[in-house]
Amino acid sequence: MTKNSAALPTRKRSRGAQQYDLTEDKDTRDVFRLLRNRSFGTRTEVARLPKLSPSRLRAAVTLLLRNGFLVAPHQDGQDAAQRPVHLRANAGCGHVIGVDIGGSNLRIALADMRGAILGKWSASTKQTSSPSMVIAQIREGLSEILRATSVPRSSLQAIAVGAPGVTDATKGEVLATSYLRGWTDVPLRSLLESALHIPVAVENDVRMAAIGENWMGAARGIENFAFLAIGTGIAAGIFINGKLLHGSDWSAGEVGYMLVPGTPQVAAKRSMPGSLESIIGGEGIKLRWQRSVKGKRVRQLQVLAATEIFDRAHAGDRLAKRVLETSAHLLAYAVYNISLVLNCSLFVLGGGVGMSKPLFNATKNVLARFKEPSVPKLALSKLGPDAQLMGAIRLALDKSEPYIGSKI
């Protein structure tokens, strides 16, 4: 039992009253969710949004106002009898935590109930990547960020964690990852709930980034899109009809294993880089550059990162252009093939390599040659490295919604 649920008073209800209260709680969560990211002029404007009867809407708004989850600010100088009742979520009615566990860094963000970030904390995971060590780091970072922001621990309503690798979001387990040592079938949610005593949600880090982009980024409000994270490896977070796609064994979006023309025709192995990412992942790009300059350039030019190679291509370097053109063609093939199967209206490129503007422009030019059935739209991430954190905050806010209803 979580700390918040343990503190709730018990209420005796008849079967009929209990059913009404359960509906009532859902109504309050629905209205609070709608107002969390928006401010509306009047109750009339709010009434156009949820599919609630006027009486149920009125009851939900009244309960949320009475319990401090909504506020109704007004402009100074307005007569109380004349001003419209403005409604918005009370940002200070609680707080949530978003966590991004990376192969080299751990990042934590504290946000209010409207998703505004109040503070951040980070640490290296290079020498402390075992599950127990990472959990200890999260506890340390949580304490530090609460101390720095003067937010009481009792104000925390939920935490959401993005982890690299195959992740069972329903059970909150990290099934397998090649980026962290000892992470096989790790029950991360239960371990963190035992350590922190607050509700925890766990999701794959790339899907978490897709949630962030759909909430606050380049795919805001778009129901069918794919977020392609290109760094050391390649993976996708996919939204279909407004819902995140996980697949039957939580492996949907592992596009780094795709076989496209020009990539090695090898079977997928989870412990090894996939066919596509072995060529256009960060390490694959560096390797192709090193091979192309071998015997032709001084040695120091062979240690360039993928984005530096692409920048050289943009500046006119002939050998770097070849590497860029190959990468753009393979990425365009992957995007086109995915679009044919899923009919996504948008592909958002993110990650350290995916955010390269030369790669984006070159890939866009290749895609423009594919006239039929339609050219997939390409966009760069608007959130950049914060996509995972913003997705985690959004997921934590969603995780906290049962708390809203239970406190009414």
SULTA-V94010 format. One record per backbone hydrogen bond with DSSP energy under -0.5 kcal/mol. NH is the residue of the N-H (numbers start at 1). CO is the residue of the C=O. If there is no record, write none. Layout:
# SULTA-V94010
<<NH & CO> <NH & CO>>
This chain:
# SULTA-V94010
<<3 & 197> <6 & 2> <7 & 3> <7 & 4> <8 & 5> <18 & 14> <19 & 15> <20 & 16> <21 & 17> <22 & 18> <23 & 19> <24 & 20> <25 & 21> <26 & 22> <27 & 23> <28 & 24> <29 & 25> <30 & 26> <31 & 27> <32 & 28> <33 & 29> <34 & 30> <35 & 31> <36 & 32> <37 & 33> <38 & 35> <40 & 87> <46 & 42> <47 & 43> <48 & 44> <48 & 45> <49 & 46> <50 & 46> <52 & 50> <57 & 53> <58 & 54> <59 & 55> <60 & 56> <61 & 57> <62 & 58> <63 & 59> <64 & 60> <65 & 61> <66 & 62> <67 & 63> <68 & 65> <69 & 64> <70 & 64> <71 & 88> <78 & 75> <82 & 79> <83 & 79> <86 & 73> <86 & 84> <87 & 40> <88 & 71> <89 & 35> <89 & 38> <90 & 69> <91 & 89> <93 & 90> <94 & 91> <95 & 155> <96 & 111> <97 & 158> <98 & 109> <99 & 160> <100 & 107> <101 & 99> <101 & 162> <102 & 100> <102 & 105> <106 & 123> <107 & 100> <108 & 121> <109 & 98> <110 & 119> <111 & 96> <112 & 116> <113 & 91> <113 & 94> <115 & 112> <118 & 110> <119 & 110> <121 & 108> <123 & 106> <125 & 104> <126 & 104> <134 & 130> <135 & 131> <136 & 132> <137 & 133> <138 & 134> <139 & 135> <140 & 136> <141 & 137> <142 & 138> <143 & 139> <144 & 140> <145 & 141> <146 & 142> <147 & 143> <148 & 144> <149 & 145> <150 & 146> <151 & 146> <152 & 150> <155 & 152> <156 & 153> <157 & 95> <158 & 95> <159 & 199> <160 & 97> <161 & 201> <162 & 99> <163 & 161> <163 & 203> <164 & 101> <166 & 176> <167 & 250> <168 & 173> <169 & 167> <172 & 168> <173 & 168> <174 & 186> <175 & 166> <175 & 173> <176 & 166> <177 & 183> <183 & 180> <184 & 182> <185 & 175> <186 & 174> <187 & 185> <188 & 186> <189 & 172> <191 & 187> <192 & 188> <193 & 189> <194 & 190> <195 & 191> <196 & 192> <197 & 193> <199 & 157> <201 & 159> <203 & 161> <205 & 163> <208 & 204> <209 & 205> <210 & 206> <211 & 207> <212 & 208> <213 & 209> <214 & 210> <215 & 211> <216 & 212> <217 & 212> <217 & 213> <219 & 213> <220 & 217> <221 & 214> <222 & 219> <225 & 223> <225 & 239> <226 & 346> <227 & 237> <228 & 226> <228 & 348> <229 & 227> <229 & 235> <230 & 228> <230 & 350> <231 & 229> <231 & 233> <235 & 229> <236 & 253> <237 & 227> <238 & 236> <239 & 225> <240 & 243> <242 & 223> <243 & 240> <245 & 238> <246 & 244> <250 & 247> <252 & 246> <254 & 251> <255 & 253> <256 & 234> <257 & 254> <258 & 255> <260 & 258> <263 & 260> <266 & 264> <272 & 269> <276 & 256> <276 & 258> <277 & 256> <278 & 274> <279 & 276> <280 & 276> <281 & 277> <282 & 231> <283 & 232> <284 & 277> <285 & 281> <286 & 282> <287 & 283> <288 & 284> <289 & 285> <290 & 286> <291 & 287> <292 & 288> <293 & 289> <294 & 290> <296 & 293> <297 & 293> <301 & 298> <302 & 299> <303 & 300> <304 & 301> <309 & 305> <310 & 306> <311 & 307> <312 & 308> <313 & 309> <314 & 310> <315 & 311> <316 & 313> <317 & 312> <321 & 317> <322 & 318> <323 & 319> <324 & 320> <325 & 321> <326 & 322> <327 & 323> <328 & 324> <329 & 325> <330 & 326> <331 & 327> <332 & 328> <333 & 329> <334 & 330> <335 & 331> <336 & 332> <337 & 333> <338 & 334> <339 & 335> <340 & 336> <341 & 337> <342 & 338> <343 & 339> <345 & 224> <346 & 224> <347 & 377> <348 & 226> <349 & 347> <349 & 379> <350 & 228> <353 & 230> <354 & 230> <354 & 350> <355 & 351> <356 & 353> <360 & 356> <361 & 357> <362 & 358> <363 & 359> <364 & 360> <365 & 361> <366 & 362> <367 & 363> <368 & 364> <369 & 366> <370 & 367> <371 & 369> <376 & 374> <377 & 345> <379 & 347> <381 & 349> <386 & 383> <387 & 384> <390 & 386> <391 & 387> <392 & 388> <393 & 389> <394 & 390> <395 & 391> <396 & 392> <397 & 393> <398 & 394> <399 & 395> <400 & 396> <401 & 397> <401 & 398> <403 & 400> <404 & 400> <405 & 401> <406 & 402> <407 & 403> <408 & 405>>
